[in-house]
Amino acid sequence: MSHCQYSEYERENLYKVISKDYSLDYFSGNIHKHSKLRKALKYEGPFTVFAPSSKAFYRSEAGHGTLEEILSYSIIPKFLPTRKLKKDQLLPTLWCNKEVRVNTYHEPEFNEVVTINGVPVKDSVEACNGVLHKINKVLYPPTKSIWRLVCAMPELSIFRDLIECMNLQGEFSENGLPLTLFAPTDTAFNKLAKKLKVPLWSLMDYIKGDQEYLHSVILYHLLGWVLFTAAFRKDHKQEVCTVDGRFIRVKKKCNYGIPELLVIDKLGRKAEIILADVIATNGTLHVIDEVLLPSSNK
């Protein structure tokens, strides 16, 4: 039985809506090849589809699952227009109930945007059996917590060592809170040592020797909520509170059309985000090229 119900005007089913959009040719062509998904989007529902553009598929990486699994991960068995999407909402998909993370940013200091695993929703079209949201990146399910991501990145070995020194691994693991981590690279710590005109080992000894200060340095890089860079407003410095109650600022600017994403500590030191929006099971990780240092006062 069809779930298409026509009201004041006639709407087509999701399969037809997707098939008629030339920017979704790759997505619709592969939905057509998988009879189960094709029949579902034609005759069943309601569904919410986050459909990546064809360009997104051409830029995508291999090794995240079969094509059918990736297509299934883009489909939620509910009717969820943008007005029903909420902050830090986890939605089970048709791929074995693996979840996508929804974030909404409606505050005036941020870009007004809805993201799925950090990917902005560009446009939406309602169908008789659901809603289509168009996006510009292929969605993959996260497989690691923020802590596991830190452990998997060799360029974050110094920051990882400091976290282990304070036995704070649990702060970055699955503890029920959604998180954002701005993780400084080993190069960032080397740059800080050079600025202070001390050897790196001396800097590490100093930081580790003051447990209270080390604790505040680590937590100064952590937010107790999920902030994807799609929410950064151009040429606007927005203060955000870290988990230890101190503030940092985030900013997006463009140099000759190339976006630059910045994090600025209380003393005005600027760190650039060199790897953004790494999706984790408990939030997101951004890799930065400077160490953020808290001031003595909150």
VEXRO-91540 format. One record per residue: x, y, z of N, C-alpha, C in turn. Coordinates in steps of 0.02 Angstrom, whole numbers, plus 32768, in hexadecimal, padded with zeros to 4 digits. Layout:
BEGIN
XYZXYZXYZ...
END
This chain:
BEGIN
802A7FC48000800080008000802C803E8000801B806E7FD7804280AC7FD3803580D8800F806A80F7802880648127805E805E816E8045805681788003804F81BB7FE8800881D47FF48003820A801A7FC2822880277FC3826F80097F95827E7FDD7F9482BE7FBB7F6582ED7FE07F7C832A7FEC7F53835B80107F3D83917FE07F5083D17FEF7F3784087FC67F5684097F817F8D83EA7F777FAB83E57F347FCF83A27F2F7FD8838C7EF27FF4834A7EE68040834A7EEE8059831B7F1580A183137F1D80B582CF7F0280F182CE7EE7810C828E7ECD812F82697F04813B82287EF8815F82017F2A81A982127F2A81CB81FD7F5E8212820E7F66823D81F67F2D822E81BA7F148256819F7EDD825281CD7EA0821781E67E90820F82127E57823082567E64822782707EA0824582B17EB1829182AE7EA982AE82787EC282F782707EBE830D82667E7582E8823D7E5182FB822D7E0B82F8826A7DDE82CE829B7DEE82C782D67DC382FC830B7DD0832383017E04835683337E168399831E7DF783AE83417DC483EB832D7D9F8429832E7DCB842A83587E008465835B7E2B846C831C7E56843782F37E58843782B67E80843A82777E548453827E7E16845382477DE6847482087E0284AD82107E2184D281D57E3B84A981B27E72848E81DA7E9F846681BE7ED68428819C7EBB840381BD7E8F83C481A07E7583D281637E49840981667E23841A812C7DF8842980EE7E21844980F77E5A845980BD7E84841E80A77EAF83F280D57EC183B380C27EE1838B80957EB0838B80A87E70836680817E3E8381803A7E3883C380317E4283E17FEF7E3C83D17FC17E7783BF7FDF7EB083B17FB77EEC83657FB57EF683487F7D7EE182FF7F797EDD82DC7F857F2082FB7F6F7F5782DC7F787F9882D57FC27FAA830B7FE87F9E8308802F7FAD82DB80547F7B82DE803F7F3C82B4805E7F09826A80567F1A8256801A7F2B820F800D7F3C81FA80337F7A822880367FAC8218805A7FE9820A80A47FDC823680C47FB4822D810B7FA781F481197F7781DE80E67F5281A480EF7F26816280E57F4B815F80AF7F73811E80997F8B8116809A7FD8814C80A27FFC8147809E8044815980E18064815D80E280A6816F812080C9814A8126810A8151815E812B81788198811481C3818F811E81EA81B380F4823381B180F8824E81F980F582888201811382B0823D810A82F1822880E88301824780B0833B82358088836D826F808883AA8261809C83E182918097840B827C805B83FD829C8022841982857FE2845782AE7FCF8492828E7FCB84CE82B27FB584CC82BF7F6984EA82F57F5684EE83057F0E851D82D37EEB851882D17EA9854582A67E83858D82BA7E8D859B82FB7E9185DF83127E9D85FA82F87EDF85CE82F37F1185E382DA7F5285FA82917F4E85D7826A7F2785EB82237F1E862D821E7EFB863982497ECA867982467EA686B382597ED286A682827F0686DB82967F3586E182677F7186B482377F7786B0820F7FB486E881DB7FB886F381C37FF4872781918002870A814B80008734811B7FF0871E80D57FF1872A80B88037870D807D8042871B8058807F86EE806680BA86B4808880AD8686809780E48648806B80E38646803980B9860C800E80B385FA8004806A85CD7FD6805E85B67FCB801A858C800680038582800C7FC2855A80447FA8851280407FC384F780047FC784B27FFD7FE284AF8014802A84E38004805184E48019809784E88065809D851280848073851980CD807484D880EE805F84B680D3802C847580ED8018844380E68051844380AD8072841580A080A9842280CF80E4846280E280EE8474810E81258459815581198445816480DC842A81A680CB83DF81AB80D583C0817480EC8377817180F08361816381378334818D815183178184819482CD8174818C82B4814181AF826E812E81A8823E815A81D08241819B81C5821481CB81E5820C820781B681D7822D81C081CE826C819C81EB82A481C6822482C081AF824882F381D6825B832E81AA822C835B819D823F839A817C826C83C281AB828B83F6819282BC841A81BA829E843581FB825F844681FB824184628237823C842F8270824283EE825F824083BA8292828583A082A682B983B9828882FC83A48299831583CD82D4833483AB8304834783CC8343839183C6835083A983EE837F83EF83EF8391840483AE83B2843E8394839B845A835683B78428831C83B784038317838183D382E1837783F782A7835583EF826B836F840B822F835183D38207833183D981FB82EF83A381DB82CA83BA819982AC8398816282BC83AA8121829E8397811F825483C38102822C83B980FE81E483A780B781CF839E80AD818E838E806B817383CB803D817284078058817F8443802D8183844A801381CA84287FDF81D9842C7FBC821A84247FEC825583F9801E824D83EC804F8281842980798294845D8079826B849580A78278847C80EE82768495811882A48478815A82AE849D81928289847681C3827384928203825C84868236829384B28268829784AC829D82C9849282DD82A8845B82F682C3843E833582AB8453836D82DA846783A582BE847383E182E68452841D82C48432844682EC8412848282D2843284BE82F4843E84F282CE845A853082E9842D856A82D384078583830383D885BA82F583EA85F9831C841D85F6834684318631836C844B8667833D843E86A7834D845286DD831F849D86E2831584C486CA8345850D86CF833E852A869A83108503866982FC851A863482CF84F68639828C85138616825A84EE860B821C84AE85E4822D847785F8820F843A85D18219843D859581E9844A855B82048457852081DB844284E18200842F84AF81D98422846C81F48458843E81D684788416820084AC83E981E8849B83A081F984B3837481CE84AD832B81D884F5831081D8850B82F68211855182E282198580831B8205856B83588213859383938203858A83AE81BD8564838C8193855983A1814D851B83CC814985208409812F84E58435812C84B0841C80FB84718424810F8439841780E28432845480B58435844880738435847F804283EE8491802B83C4845F80238381846B800883558430801C8314843C802082E68407803582A884088009828E83CC7FFA825183C57FD1822583907FF281E783A17FFF81B98370801B819983477FE4818F83077FF1816F82D97FC3813182BC7FE5810C82937FC180CE82787FDE80DD82448014811982288013812A81F48045816A8206806B81778247807381B1825A809A81CF829C8084821082A58092823182E38082827982D5806C828F82FC803B82D382F7802182FB833380398335832680578365835B806883A38351803E83B88384801A83F2837F7FEF8431839680148467836F800D84A6837F802F84DF83777FFD85198391800F855383917FE1858C83647FF9857C8333802285AF83048039858E82C1804885B1828B803A859782488048859C823C80938568822180B18567821380F9858381CD810785AD81CA813A85C7818A815385BC8186819E85AC814C81B885A38146820185E6814C822685E88172825C8626817582838632813282A58672812182AE868380E082CC86AD80E8830B86C58125831986F18130835286D8816A837C86E4816583BE86D8819E83EA870F81D283DE8706820D83FB873A824183F4877C8228840F877B8205844787BA81EB846387DC81BB843387B5818E841587D1815E83E587EC818183A787CC81B7839387E781DE835A882B81FD836C8830821883A98870823483BF88A681FF83BE889581C483D688C6818D83D888DA8176839288AD817E836288BA8166831E88E2819882F488EC81D5830E890F820982E7895582138304898981FC82E289CD820382FD89E2824B830789C5827982E289D882C082E989BE82DF8329899582BA834F897982D3838E899882AF83CA89D4829283C289F1826883F68A01828F84368A1782CD84318A2782F4846D89E88303849589B4831A8472897583288494895882E984B4895E82B184908948827184AC896E826084EC89B0826C84EB89DA825E852689C48288856189B482C88555899E82F4858B895B82DD85A8892E82C7857C88ED82AD859488F7827085C08923824385AA8931820685D0895482168612897E8249861189A1825E864D897082738684893882928670890582A7869F88CD827486A788D3823C868488A182078687885B82218675885A8249863F881B8268862987FD824785EC8813820A85DD87F981E985A187AD81E485A2879181DA85DD874881D385E28722821285CE8742824D85D48721828B85C18713828D8576873B8268854F8736826A85078717822B84E9870081FF851586E281C184FE869781C685038675818D84FE862D818C8500861581958548860581D4855A85EE81E1859F85AA820285A0858781FF85688543821A8565853E8262854D85778287854E857582CD8538858F82D384F1856E82FA84C7858A830A848585C2833C848E85F8833584698634835D8474865083798432867883AE843A86A283C8840386E883D0841F871983B383FC875F83BA8412878783DF83DC87AA841383F187DC843483C78820841883DB883A83EB83B3887683C483C688B583E283A688E583FA83CD8922841683B2895383DF839C897483EA836689A483BA834B89E683BD83728A10838B83658A54838B83828A7A83C9836A8A7083DB832B8A91841883108A7C845583378A3D8458834D8A25849183748A4B849783B58A59845F83D68A7F846184158AC7847584088AE4845E83D08B27847383BE8B2A84BE83B18AF784D9838F8AF4852283828AF0854983C38AC8852F83F38AC2855184348B05855184588B29851884578B6B851584778B9B854884588B99854F84168BC5857F83F48BB485C684078B7385D5840C8B5E861884208B76862984668B7585F784928B8A860184D78BD685FA84DF8BF785E784A88C4185E084A68C5985AD84DA8C35857484DB8C4A853D85068C4684FD84DD8C6C84C884F08C66848884CD8C20846A84DA8C0A844184AC8BC8842284B38BC483F984F48BF983D385038BF783A9853F8BF083D4857E8C0E8410857E8C09843D85B78BC2845885BF8BA3846885858B5D847E85878B2F844885A28B3A840A858B8B1183D285A28B1A83C685ED8B5883CA86048B6583C1864B8B4183F786748B428434865B8B22846C867E8AD6846086828AB9845086488A70844686478A5B840B86738A7F83D4866D8A6D839986958A7A83A386DF8AA883D186EF8AB883DD87358A838404875A8A56842487368A1F844A875489DE8428874089C683F98768898C83D18756894D83FB874D8944842D87768909845887708909847D872D89448498871B894984BD86DD8941848E86A18960845386A489598422866E8910840F866488EC8405869B88A583F48697887E842C8672888E846B8684886A84A28664887D84AA861B88BC849C860988D184A085C388AB846D859988A6843085B1888483FB858C883A840D85828818841F85B987D0842C85B587C0846D859087F28499858987E984D7856387E084C9851887F1848D850387E8847984BD87A7845384B1877C844F84E38742842384E08701844984ED86CF843F84C1868C845A84CB865D842284DF862D8431850985FC83FF851E85BF83FC84F285C8840B84B385938407848185B58401843D858E83F5840985AB83E883C785A88428839C85E2843F838785E7847A835D860B8468831C85E4846382E68601845782A48611849A82838642849A8256865984D88239862684F9820A85F484D381F585C084F081CB859C852881EF859E85278232857C855A825A85A5859A826285E685988250861085D4825785F7860A822885EF8646824385DB867F8219861886A281FE861386B781C0864B86DA81A08657871D81C18698872A81D086AE876981ED868A877B822E8679874982558658875482958678872882CA8694874782FE86B287228334867D87118368867086D08371863D86BA839F865C869883DC864D86B08417866686918454863F865184628664861D8474864585DE8489866785C884C9864085A884F58659859585368675854E853586B18545855186CF8503855686B584DF859486C584A0859B86A9847985D386C28490861786FA84B58619871284CE865A86FB8515866886CC852F864086AE856F864D86D285AB86308708859F860C872C85D585EB871385DC85A3872586158584870A8623854187418624850C872F860C84D287578614849687298633846187468649842A871E866583F4872B863E83B386F88638838A86FF8617834A86ED86498313870D864282DA8703867282A487118651826086EC8667822E86FA865381E98709869281C187408690819B874E86C6816E876686AA812C876486D280F8877886BB80B687B286E5809C87E686C28085881E86E38064881E86D0801A880C87007FF1880886F37FA987DB86B87F9987A286B57FBD877186817FB1877F863F7FD487B8863A7FF687C885FD801B87B586058064878785DC807E877285E580C487A985D280F587AD85F9812A87DC85EC816087B485E881A187BA85B181C5879585A5820287C385AE823E87B285DB826B87DE85ED82A187BF85E082E587EA85CF831487D885CB835B880785FA837F87EC862683AA8814865A83C9880D865584158845865184388840864B84818837869184A08830869384E2881E86D085058854870684FE889286F184F288C8872284EB88D5873684A388A9871F847588AD8734842F88D88708840388F286D1841D891986A483F388EA867F83C388FE867C838488D3865E835188EC8619833C88BF85EA833A88CE85A7832088A1859B82E488BF858182AF8898857182738883852782768844851B8263882C84D6825E884684BA821C8872848882208890846C81E4886F842B81CE8846840E81FA881D83D481E987DC83DC821087A583E681EC876683F9820D873283C1820A870783C2823D86C9839B823D86D5834F8236870783358259871182ED825A86DB82D0828786AD82AA826A86738293828F8686825982BD866E825C82FA867A8228832C8637820E8346863981D7836985FB81BB838485DE81E883BB8607821283D885F0823E840E85FC828883FF8601829A83BF860982E083AE863582EB83728662831C8377868E832A833F86D2834283588704833A832D8749834F833C8761837C8304878283B4831887A483E182EA87EE83E282FC881983D982CB886183DC82D78878842382CD889F843F82FD88B5848582F98901848882FA891C84C182E2896484C782D9898784F1830F896285038344897F8526837D8960850A83BD8984851283F4896A84FE84358944853984538907852C846B88DF855F848C88F3856184D68900859D84F0891785A4853588E485CC855D88CB85B18593889A85D685BC88BB860D85E48896864385ED88AF8678861A88A58662866288C28685869188BD867186D78877867B86F2885186AB86D4880D86B986EA87DB869F86B787A3868486D0876F866C86A4874786A68689
END
